[in-house]
């Protein structure tokens, strides 16, 4: 309810449906998992009310940034998942980079002076990971790589 996005369960159902459609049509989709960098610090220093407003603003940016055929959900806590339909990995990487840049450029200083928010993103494609579990694990591993490599970046799993 906070972000007016679907939750993890709704996302899993949509992902299953879209993967079935891809198999039937011979097309591909990609999955991007986004994690807000240092979000615990936001909640610890500025309370959860500010953290909630940050999440709402990020949800608005993501909703605005995706195509009508794509789907975004709150994956949990400070994580979001974006289903990028009818796209192979390169298209999804470009879309994910645009999302990352747009969030980094979004002003949050009306909440806290000089506040900058960034996200790390992991991307994977059903071209390489045709099943639900494999795609999720690959995107999550790519997200972990992005976090380990310094945050505020996008990484992908081939």
Secondary structure, 3 states (H helix, E strand, C coil): CCCCCECHHHHHHHHHHHHHHHHHHCCCCEEEEEEECCHHHHHHHHHHHHHHHHHHHHHHHHHHHCCCCCEEEEEECCEEEEEECCCCHHHHHHHHHHHHHHHHHCCCCCCCCCCCCCEEEEEEECCCCCCHHHHHHHHHHHHHHHHHCCCCCEEECC
